[in-house]
């Protein structure tokens, strides 16, 4: 048995960090009741990344928000079973407050809007750290904030604490959100489209960071994405979602290399690929323009 197989065996023998069984979410809308999630089941073990992928409106983010119970209680009705760190958070409504922001943490979707524009990075980080109970004084919270920014590879972290969100790039803000999520040292991260607002180069850096943190801490990750290219890079297992149900589930290699459903094949076909360079397709300036292309 290889080291990889041994690690997989250890993960499978341990109790899952998250266990979801027959989760149904009904949303109350002006046009009636809509079943946005219809009986999905999955689990995540320590050190695993499980990805829910699908097009916009498929129910993937609703599933994540339902697990975290961040949907408006007067507009969403949840049923089924959701266990986080061994606690059933659906049957015991108070249980979620003891695990959310502690055992499980959220990395929001859009770094440009997830942070308050009128408060400094330092204030928002120290507040999150104090709420998580990770520091008992303002000075201790500030020192931990600096350490967290170092862990997510933000240069000169002490000076970054003084800045406001508009002074940082999208990639830097996403790292700040990851640092805030790590403040409570969670066992499980829910990453809701963590790279959707970023360019490809920055996306790669964020995904590398998440994998690095996972390797260092052994955290589980629930990844929500519409990008099968992202899912291919980070996932152990993939659940393909359409119209509130999983139409295909399996190991990442099986889903990517041998998809069984036409919907999954269409998602794969939508991933852009680079073709061979053809000099005949390169743009040129017509001679009739009276310009030498070398000087354009």
N, C-alpha and C positions, 0 to 999 in steps of 0.2 A: 504493500500500500504506500503510495506516494504521500509526501507532506500535504499536498493539496487535498488528497482523499481523506487523510486523517483530520484535517481542519473541517472538511465538510461533514465528516462523521460526528465530530464534536458538536457542530452547530445543530445537526439534526437530532441529537440526543438531548439537547438542552430545551427547556421550555421556551416557546417563542416570545419575543418581546411584544409582538402584536399578533392577535388572532382575531380574525373577522369571519363570521359565519352567517350566511343568509341575510346580509345587510340590505334593508329596503329603506329608501328615502322618498317620501312623498312631499311635494311642494304645493302649497296652497297659493294659487294664482288667481287674478281676476277672471280668468277664463275657465276656472275649475281646478281640480286636483291633478297634478302631473306626477307620475312615478318616474323620478329622475334616475334612481338607482334601484335595480330590480333583482335582489337576491344574490349579491356577489359574496364570494368567500375567498380568503387568502390569509397567509401568515408570513411573518418576517422573523428570522432568527438573528442572533447576535452576529455582527460582521457581514450580514447579507444586504444586498440591494435588490429590492423588488420594485419593478416599474409598472405603472399603469399608463398605457398609451392609447391614444385615440384622437380623433378630430375634435375641433371645438364643438361643444354641446353634447359630447358623448357621455358625460357624467363623471369623468375622472376627478376633476377638482371638487365636485360635490361630494364624491366618496371621501376624499381626504378631509374636507371640512366637516363631514358627518362624523368621521372617526374622532376628530378633535372636538366635536360638538361646538363648532363655531357658526353654525347656521342659526338664523333667528328662530327661537323656540315657538313663536306664534305663527310661523310660516312654514315650518318643516316638521314632519312627523317621521321618527326613526323607529325601526323595529329590527329584531335579529339579535346578534350577540357580538359585542366588541370587548375584547380583553386587552388591556394595556398593562404591562409589567405585572400580570397575574390578577389584575383587578377588573371586574366587569363594570364598565363605565356606562352601560345603557340601563341595566337594572338598578344600579345605585347612582342616581343623578349627582350626588355629591362627590363621588369618587373621582370624576374628571378633574376637579379643582386640585386634587392632591397629586396628580400626575402630569397635567398639562403645564408646560413651562418648567417642569422638573425632569420626570422620566422621559417625556416626549416634548419636542420643541419643533416649531415651524420656521422654515425659511420662506418668506413670502415671495410672491411672483414678480413684482415690479419694484426694483430697488429705487427707482426715481420717485415713487409715491408712497412707499412703505414707511419712510422716515419723516418725522415732522420737519418742515422747512424752517421753522422759527426757533428751533432749539439746536444747540451744538451737538456734534457727534459724542463728545464726552458726557454731556448731560444725559443723553438718551441711553448711552451704554451703562453709565453708573446707576441710572434708575433701574434698568433691567437687571443689573447685578444685585442691587439691594433687594428687589422684589423676589429674585430667585434665592435669596438668603445666602449668597456666596460671599458676602462681606458685611462687617458689622459697623463700619464707619465710612465716611466720605473718602478719606485717604486710602483706606484698604480697597474700596471700590474702584478708585482711580488707578491704583497699582494693578488691580486685576484687569481693568480695561486695557491698560498698556500691554499686559501679558497676552491677552486674547488677540489684540491686533497683531502682535508679533507672531502668534501661532498661525494666523491667516495670511502672513507674509505681506503686511502693509509696512512700508518703510517709514522710519522716523515716527513711530506711533504716538509718542507724547505730543508732538506738534499737531498731529491729525485730530486729536481730541478737541482742539480749540476751533476747528473748522465747522462750517455748516454744510449740509448735504449738497447744496448747489456748487460748492467749491471742490467736490470730488467727482471723479469719472464714474460711469455706470459700473464698471468692473470693481472699482474701489468700494462703492456703496454696497455691491453684492457681497463683498468680503466682510464689510461691517455687519451686514445682516447675519452672515454666518457666525461671526464672532459673538453677536448678541444671542443667537440660538445656542451657542456653546456655553453661555454664562452659567447655566445650571448643571453643566456636565451631564447632558441627557444620554440615555441609552439608545434612543431612537430619534432620528430626524425625519421630518416630513418636508420634502423639497418640492414646492409647487412651482413648476416651470422656472427653475432658478436661473436659466440661461436664455430665456426667450427674448429678453429685451437687449441682449448683448451681441456684439459682432462675433464672428467665428473664432478669431484669435483669442478674445477674452473668454469666450465660452470654454475653450480648451483649458485655459488656466483655472477656471472655476471648477470644472469637472476633475481636473488633476488634484486640486485642493481637497475636494470632498473625498476622493479615494485615499488621499494621504491621511486625512483625519480619521477615516474609517479604519485604515490599517493600524494607526497609532492607538486608537481608542477602542476599537472593536464595536463601534456603534452600528446599528442597523439603519437603513435608509429606505424610506418609501419615496420613490421618485415619480412625479407626475409630469408628463411631457407629451407633446404632440409629435416630437421629432424622434423617429426611429433610429436615426444616426446617433443621437445622444444615448438612447436606450441601449444600443448595441455596445457602446463603450463602457458603460458602468454597471450593467445589470447582471444579476445571477439568474433571475427569473423575470418573465414578462407576461403581463396580462393585457390582452388587446380588448379594448372596450368599444362598444357601439350601442347606442340607444339604451344605455343604462345597464347593459349586461356584458359579461366577458364572453366574446365569441371565440377566443382561442387563448390558451394558457400553456406555458411550458418553459423549459430551459432556454436561455438566450440563444444558444446555437440552433436549437430546433426551430425556434420562431424565425430567426434570421435566415437560416440556410434551407429549411424545409417547411415553410408555412403551409398549413392545411386549408386555410380559409381564403377566399378570394379577396375579402376586405383587407386581410393582412398583406397579401401580395400587392394590393394597390397602395398601401402605406409604404411598402418597400420601394415600389416603383416611383413614388413621389420624392424619394431622397435624391438630391442632385448628385451627379457624378461628372467628373472631368473627362472629356473625350481627348482623342489624340490631336495634337496641334497640326493645323493645316494652314500653310502659309498662304494658300489661295483665298482663305477666308479672312485674312488680316485686312483691316481697313487701309485704304490708300486715298490719296488726294488726286482727283482727276486732273489729267494734264490740261484740260480745257480751262481749269481755274487759273492757269497762268502762274502757278507757284511751284517752286521746287520743294518736294516733300521733305527734303532734308532740313529745310528752314522753317517748316510749319511748327 
